[in-house]
Amino acid sequence: MMDDKGLSLGSGSYVIDGSKADLRRDFSTEGWQFFAFVFAAFTTLAFALLDELLRPSSGFWIWGGGYLSPRAVSVMLKVLVFAILGYLMLFCAPMKEFIIRVLPYIKRGKSR
């Protein structure tokens, strides 16, 4: 004779054991090319604007009796702009995140 005993199941739980998943972002070659393009575009624009704004009329007298020629001022400003843009594009996390977020929108533009 067979007993009719019911099988009672309790509440179950699903458990995954292992190491914690970490978010990792790798830059592809295309991403680095985009960074280089944006950096070159901003640097070219800034240098062109500096060339237009700085007309070689006269230099600047600085404290202590020194004199800076217009060419020296132009070179120093261009080096400063290059350093600032380099910092923003390569080391400033919020600016890098912004550029990374813009890349997919440019890639799927309406021209394709």
N, C-alpha and C positions, 0 to 999 in steps of 0.2 A: 504494500500500500504506500502511496506517495503522500507526503505531507505538503500541504499548500501553505508554505511560508513565504511571505512577501519580502522582497528585498528593499530595504529602506536605505536611501542614499542621503548623506548629509550634504551640507553646502560645500562646494569645492573651491579651490583657489588655484590660480595659474601662476607659477613662479618660474622666473628665468634667472638662472645663476650665471655669473660671468663678470667680466670687467665692465666698468661704466663706459658708456659710449660718449666719445668726445667729438665735438664739431671741429672739423679741420677744413681749412680753405686752402686749396692749392691754386697757384696762379699758372695759367696756361701760357703758352707762347703768345697767343693772341691777346691775352690780358696785358702782358708786359709791353707788347707793341702798342696797345692802346695808350698805356701810361706814357710811353715815349712820345707818341704823337701829340698827346695833350700837353705834355711838358714843352715840346718843341714849338707848338702853336702859341702857347702863352708867352714863352720866352721871346719868340720872334715878334709878337705883337708889342710886348713891353719894350724891346729894343727899338722898334720902329717909332713908337711914341716918344721915347727918350731922344731919339735923333731929331724928331720934329720939334720937341719942346726946347731942347738945348741948342740954341744958335750960337756959333762961335763969335760973340761980340767982344766980350771982355772976361777976364778971369775973376777970381775971388781972392780978396785979401783975407787971410785968416789971422787969428790972434797970435801975437808974437812976431809979426812982421813977415810971415810967410806968404807966398803967392801960389795959388792953384790955377793952372791954365784951364781953359774950357775943355780941352781934350782930357786932362787928368780927372776933372769932375765927371765927365761923361763915362770914362772907363770905370771909375769908382762906383758910380750909380749902376752901371750895367753888371758889375760883379755883385753888388748888393742885391739887385733884382734876381739874378741867377741863383744866388744862395737862398733867398727867400722862397722862390718858386721850387727849388730843389727840395727844401725842407718840407714845404706843403705837399709836394707830390710823393715824396719817398718816406717821410718819417711822421707826418701828422696823421694820426689814425682817423679822425673824423673826415678829413679831406679824401684820404684813400678810400674810406667806406663809401663816400658820396660818388667818387669816380667809378668804383666797382658796381654800385647800384645803377649808374647811368648806362654802362656798357650794354646790358641786355636790351634796353629800350632803343639804343642806336642800332643794334644788330637786327632787330626786327622792325625796322622802319617801314614806312608805307611805300617806299620805292621798290620793294621786292615783291 
